[in-house]
Amino acid sequence: MKIGLIGFGKTGKSVASILLENKNFCLEWVLRQSTVLEHRSVPEFFGVHSDEPGLIYSSSKTTMQELLEKHPVDIIIDFSSNLGIYGYGEDAAKKEVKIISAISHYTDKELKLLKKLALKTTVFWSPNITLGVNYLLFAAKFLKKIAPWVDIEVNEEHFKLKQGTSGTAIKIAEALDVEKESINSVRAGGIVGKHEVIFGFPYQTVRLIHESISREAFGTGVIFVAENLIDKEKGLYNFEDILSPYFVV
């Protein structure tokens, strides 16, 4: 399966490294805003041997239309910014290229565009594309459904320089009907990211914890999503759509 990756920051690089390791996928190209590294290959950048082209292009010199004509792909993975969808969305949908977006924050305008694109191709969006976090979210919603009266606390811990409340923690809180203001945040040292949901039952406590060790977790999450999107029809999907069948007993 041929992959086009948009965004080559810290997370994009980690995702690219995981894609190169997986023989079921071929990283055809990377598109980024900067002209730095333009026309170099991703395998060369990492100093590894690979038969995958993985050429790096700059959006200031190459359009998405040109890329898809010369180097067609099956899936576009977006780790750029909330504005990235405007640069590739229409061209990808027109050619029925599947879209996997891992953008943390979209405005209502971008979400409306995703729904429009989903009429023409398969679109997946998750503000946090790690499998572990989404399993935690799914399991937490399942537990609350069993015991809607339970006391719930949401905690999140991140590196010292991270500003604002974690978007993932906010999503967890919204799913469990916990006030955003009630989220407990910790900023310290080199913590990559930790999310915890505490369920306070009478005489017992249940804790669901997810801790990120490195950004490569986003890469394994992308692969899981891509593998589960192969046979999906046109439409807009999220992690719950993909995980639900696994919970059928």
C-alpha positions in Angstrom: 0.0 0.0 0.0 1.5 3.3 -1.1 1.6 6.1 1.5 2.0 9.9 1.2 2.9 11.7 4.4 2.2 15.4 5.0 4.2 17.0 7.8 7.8 16.2 8.8 8.2 17.7 12.2 9.1 15.6 15.3 6.0 13.5 15.1 6.0 13.2 11.3 9.6 11.9 11.4 8.7 9.3 14.0 5.8 8.2 12.0 8.0 8.0 8.8 10.5 5.8 10.7 7.7 3.3 11.6 6.3 3.2 8.1 9.7 2.4 6.7 9.9 -0.6 9.1 6.6 -2.1 7.9 6.8 -4.1 4.7 3.0 -3.9 4.0 3.4 -0.1 3.3 5.6 1.9 1.0 6.4 5.5 1.8 6.2 7.1 -1.6 6.8 10.7 -0.6 6.7 13.4 2.2 5.3 16.9 1.7 6.3 19.7 4.0 6.3 23.5 4.0 10.0 24.0 4.4 12.4 23.6 1.5 15.0 22.1 3.9 15.7 18.5 2.9 13.9 19.0 -0.4 14.5 16.1 -2.9 16.3 14.1 -0.3 14.9 10.7 0.6 13.6 9.8 4.0 15.7 6.6 4.2 18.8 8.7 3.5 17.7 11.1 6.2 17.6 8.3 8.7 20.7 6.7 7.4 19.0 3.4 6.7 18.8 1.1 3.6 15.4 0.9 2.0 14.0 0.4 -1.5 11.2 2.8 -0.7 11.5 6.2 -2.5 10.3 8.4 0.3 11.3 11.6 -1.5 10.8 14.9 0.4 9.0 17.7 -1.4 8.2 21.3 -0.4 4.6 22.5 -0.8 6.0 25.9 -1.8 7.4 24.3 -5.0 5.2 21.3 -5.6 1.4 21.1 -5.7 -0.6 18.2 -4.4 -2.1 17.8 -7.9 1.4 17.3 -9.4 2.4 14.9 -6.6 -0.7 12.7 -7.1 -0.2 12.7 -10.9 3.4 11.7 -10.8 3.5 9.7 -7.6 0.0 8.2 -6.9 -0.7 6.8 -3.4 -3.4 4.9 -1.8 -3.5 6.8 1.5 -2.5 10.3 2.6 -1.5 10.7 6.3 -1.7 14.2 7.7 0.5 15.3 10.6 0.9 18.9 9.5 -1.6 21.6 10.9 -5.3 22.2 10.9 -4.8 24.2 7.6 -3.1 21.3 5.8 -6.5 19.8 4.7 -7.1 22.8 2.4 -3.9 22.0 0.5 -4.6 18.4 -0.3 -8.2 17.5 0.6 -10.0 18.2 -2.6 -7.3 16.7 -4.9 -7.1 13.5 -2.8 -10.9 13.1 -2.6 -11.2 13.6 -6.4 -8.8 10.6 -6.9 -10.5 8.7 -4.1 -7.3 8.6 -2.1 -8.0 7.6 1.5 -7.2 10.3 4.1 -6.0 9.7 7.6 -5.8 12.9 9.6 -4.1 13.0 13.0 -4.5 16.7 13.6 -5.2 17.6 17.2 -7.4 20.6 16.8 -9.8 21.3 13.9 -12.3 24.2 13.8 -15.9 23.7 12.8 -14.9 24.8 9.3 -12.3 22.1 8.9 -14.7 19.5 10.3 -17.3 20.5 7.8 -14.7 20.1 5.0 -13.9 16.6 6.3 -17.5 15.6 6.0 -17.7 17.0 2.5 -14.6 15.0 1.4 -16.0 11.9 3.0 -18.8 11.9 0.3 -16.1 11.2 -2.2 -13.5 9.0 -0.4 -12.7 7.3 2.9 -11.7 9.8 5.6 -10.5 9.0 9.1 -9.8 11.6 11.8 -8.6 11.3 15.4 -7.0 14.1 17.5 -4.9 11.4 19.1 -4.1 8.5 16.9 -2.3 6.3 19.4 -4.0 2.9 19.8 -3.5 2.9 23.6 -5.3 6.2 24.3 -8.2 5.3 22.1 -8.5 1.9 23.8 -8.6 3.7 27.1 -11.3 6.1 25.9 -13.4 3.3 24.5 -13.1 1.2 27.7 -13.8 4.2 29.9 -17.1 4.9 28.0 -18.0 1.3 28.2 -17.4 1.2 32.0 -19.4 4.4 32.5 -22.3 2.9 30.5 -22.3 0.0 33.0 -22.2 2.4 36.0 -23.4 5.9 35.0 -23.5 7.0 38.7 -19.7 6.3 39.4 -17.4 9.2 40.5 -14.9 10.1 37.7 -11.6 12.0 37.8 -9.5 12.8 34.7 -5.8 13.4 35.2 -3.2 14.4 32.6 0.6 14.8 32.8 2.9 16.3 30.2 6.3 17.8 29.7 7.0 21.2 31.4 6.7 23.4 28.3 3.3 22.1 27.1 0.8 24.8 27.3 -2.9 24.5 28.0 -4.9 21.4 28.9 -4.2 18.3 26.9 -6.6 18.0 23.9 -6.8 14.3 24.5 -7.8 14.9 28.2 -10.5 17.3 27.0 -11.8 14.7 24.6 -11.9 12.0 27.4 -13.7 14.5 29.7 -16.3 15.3 27.1 -16.9 11.6 26.4 -17.5 11.0 30.1 -19.5 14.1 30.8 -16.7 15.5 33.1 -16.3 19.3 33.2 -13.2 20.5 31.4 -12.4 22.7 34.4 -12.2 19.5 36.6 -9.3 18.0 34.6 -6.2 17.8 36.8 -3.0 18.8 35.0 0.6 18.2 35.9 3.6 19.8 34.0 7.0 18.5 35.0 10.4 17.5 33.6 10.5 15.3 30.5 7.1 13.5 30.8 6.0 12.7 27.3 2.4 12.2 28.1 0.2 10.4 30.6 -3.6 10.2 30.8 -5.5 8.6 33.7 -9.2 8.1 34.3 -10.2 7.2 37.9 -13.5 5.6 38.6 -14.5 5.8 42.2 -16.9 3.0 43.2 -18.1 2.4 46.7 -15.4 0.2 48.4 -13.3 0.0 45.2 -11.5 2.0 42.6 -10.7 1.4 38.9 -7.9 3.2 37.2 -7.3 3.3 33.4 -3.9 4.7 32.5 -2.1 5.3 29.3 1.4 6.6 29.2 3.3 7.6 26.0 7.0 6.5 25.9 7.9 8.0 22.5 6.3 9.5 19.5 6.7 6.3 17.6 3.4 5.3 19.2 1.7 7.6 16.6 3.3 5.5 13.9 2.0 2.2 15.2 -1.4 3.9 15.6 -1.4 5.0 12.0 -0.5 1.5 10.8 -3.4 0.0 12.8 -5.8 2.6 11.3 -4.6 2.1 7.8 -4.9 -1.7 8.0 -8.5 -1.3 9.3 -9.5 1.2 6.6 -8.5 -1.0 3.6 -12.0 -2.4 3.1 -14.0 0.7 4.4 -16.4 2.4 2.0 -16.6 6.2 1.5 -17.4 8.0 4.7 -16.0 9.7 7.8 -14.6 7.4 10.4 -13.1 7.7 13.9 -11.4 5.3 16.3 -14.6 4.1 17.8 -15.8 2.9 14.4 -12.7 0.8 14.1 -12.5 -0.5 17.6 -16.2 -1.4 18.0 -16.0 -4.7 16.1 -13.2 -5.9 18.4 -15.4 -5.5 21.4 -18.2 -7.8 20.0 -18.3 -10.9 22.2 
